[in-house]
Amino acid sequence: MGNTCYCFDSADKIHEKDMVTSCMTETPQSIEYKVNGSSMIEEVRDIYMAYLKGHADIIKEIRIINKNLDQISLTSLSLIIPELINLSEIVLKSNNLQLDGIEKLFSNMNQQQSLKKLWIVDNNIGDQGVEFLADILTEFSGLEYLHLDNNKISRSGCDFVKEIIDNLIYLKGLSLRHNNISKRGLKKVAKALKEHKILEYFFVEAENVTEENIIRIRELLPNLRLDDNY
């Protein structure tokens, strides 16, 4: 996977030195660009450039892969994401994200009903990070796909995964691959998913999952597509 953000046509970019003069009002976003634009990673800077040129409506996805999200990037994203009214997908992969990072990133988000897909994978948010997501995702009832692979989520984190599932009534896909989930935690999640009639898949690949556990999940979710490894 590449390190790109397919937010808008690259031909639509304007030279960065002209961007500041194109900001006609002193909004938090224009100020952030003026102060930190040169320090933003490319993906975040591209989003700001499109937004400040008046193209916020065409930004439908954010993809940041194999890039460290430092404090400047996290703050900049937290300011711009709530302004993207058509944002439907966020993919954050291998960004060195921990609890404080996602708290900063999503601190300004509220009722972003357009968001359908959220991938936070190959990071390190842990059980506390899932607890934080359980709190904020109550505002995003339209979310359909959630991937939290390889985030050091344990059995206790499954209590918060269950909370998330209970609140996402349109959930179609959940992935918890490569976490430290016990069979008890896995069963708890599977029972919660049983109530979701439109669910398409549940991907698991946990250290303590046995073939017997998978059989039990299939009994609870007979029409569900599980990870191809099983």
N, C-alpha and C positions, 0 to 999 in steps of 0.2 A: 504494500500500500504506500502511496506517495505522500508527500508532505504538502498537500495543496488544499485550498479552500475554494470550492467551485461556487462562489457567491454571485459573480457577475462576469460578463464578457470582458476579457483583458483589454480588448480594443476600446473599451469605454473608459479606461483610466485616464486621468489627467496628471500632468506633472505635479509632483508633490509640493514643489515650491509655490505653486499657484493655489494650493488648497487652502492655506490660511487666509488669503485674501478673498476666497470665495465664501468664507463663513461670514454671513451678514449679521448674525446674532450671536450673543455671548451665551451659548447653552453649555451645560456641563460637558457635553460631548465635544463641542468645538474647542473648549478650553483644554480638555484632555488631549486632543490632537495637537494643539499648539505647544503644549508643555512636553508631551511624551511621544509624539508621533514618530520621531526619529529613533526612539528606543523600542518601539513595538516590534514584535515579530511580524514577518511578512503577512501571515494570514489575518492577524488582527488589524494591521495597517490597511490592508485591502478593504476590509469591512468598513472601517472609518471613512475611507476615501469615497466609497460608494454611498454611504449614508450622508455625508456632508455635501455630496453633489446632488442629493435629492432622490436617490435610488433605493431607499430603505425597503420599499415594497417588493423589490425583486430579489432580495436576499432571503433565500429559503432554507439554506443549510450552512452550518459551520462545521468544518472538519479540520482538526488540528492533530496531526499524527507524528509521533517521534520528535516532538518539540517540547522542551521544558517550558512550563508556564510559570514565569517569575512573577513577582508582585506587581510589576507594571502591567504585564499582560492580563493578569487576573483582574486588577482594578479596571483596566480599560474595557475588558469584556463585560464586567458587571454593569458598567455604565451604558453600554451599547445594546446588549441583548434585550432589555425591556422595550427598546425602541423599534425592534424588528417585528412588526405586526404579522408578517407572513412566515416567520421562522418555523419550520416544521421538523427539522432534524439537527441534532447536535451530536457530533462524534468526537470524543476526546480519548485518544489512545496513546499510552506511553508518554505521559506528560509530567511524571513525578508528582501527581496530585495526591495530597493527603487531606485529612479532615479540614485543616485551616484553609486549604486551597479551595475546596468546593464551597465552604462557608462564604469565602470572599467572592467567588465566582457567581453564586446564585443569590447573593444577599439582597439584590434589588428586584428579583423576579417575583411577579405576582400575577396570577390568572392569565398565563400565556397559553390561551386555548388552542392556538395553532400548532403547538408542539406535539408531534406524533411519535418521534423516535428519539430516544436518549441512550447513547452509548458512552459509558465511562468504564473503559477496559484497560487492563495492564497498568493499573495505577495502585495506590495503596491507601484507599479510603477507610478500610477496616469496618468493624461493627459500628463505631461511632459515626462514621460517614453515612452508613445506611440509615442510622437513626435520624440523622439530619435530613436525608432525602425523604424519609417517611413523613417528616413534618412539612416540608415544602411541597411535596408532590400531591398533597391534598388539594392544592390549587390548580392542578393540571389534570383534571379528570379526563381530558381528551387524549392523553398519552396512550399509545397502542403497543409500542415495543420498547422494552427496557433490557439492556445488556450491562451486567456488572461483573464480567469475567475477570478473574485473576486480580482480586482486590483484598485478599486476606480476610474474607468474611467467614466467620465461624458459626457454630450452632446458635450462639446468643444473637448474632446478627439476623438469623432467620425469623426471630420474633418481629423485627422491624420490616423484613421483606414481606411477611404476612400482612402487616399493616398497610404497606404499599399496595399489595394485591387487592386488599379489601376496598381500597379507595379508587382504584383504577378500573372502573366498570367496563371500559372498552378495551382492556388489555388483550392483545392477540399473541404476543410473544415475550418470553422471559428467558434469559440466559444467565446461568450462574457457574459457568465452567471454571475449573481451576481455582476453587476456593477450598477452605478447610471446613466444609459442612459435614456434620455427622449424619448418620441415618435418621436420627430422631428429628434433626432440623429439616432434613430433606422431606420427611414424611409430613411435617407441619406445613411446609410450603405447598406440597402436592395436594393436601387436603383443602387448602385455601384456593388453589387453582381449580379445583373440581367445580366450584360455583361459577366459573367463567365459561359460558356456553360457546363463546366465539373464539376461544383460545386455539391457536394454530400450532404452537410448539412450546416446549420447555426443555432447554438444553442444560444438562448437568454433566460435570466431569469432576467429581470431588474425590479427595483422597480416601475417604472412608466409605465410599459407595461400592457395594458388592452387587453381583448379578441378582441375588435374592432381593436386594433393595429395589433394583430396577423393575423386577417382576411385580413387586408390590405397587410401585408407582404406576405401572401399566394397568394394574387392576383398578386403581383409583381414577386413572385418566385413560380409558381404553381407546379413545379416538384421537389421542394426542401424538404428535410427531416428537419423538425424543431425539437426543443427540445421535448422529449416525454411528458413533463409536459403540453403541449398544444395539 
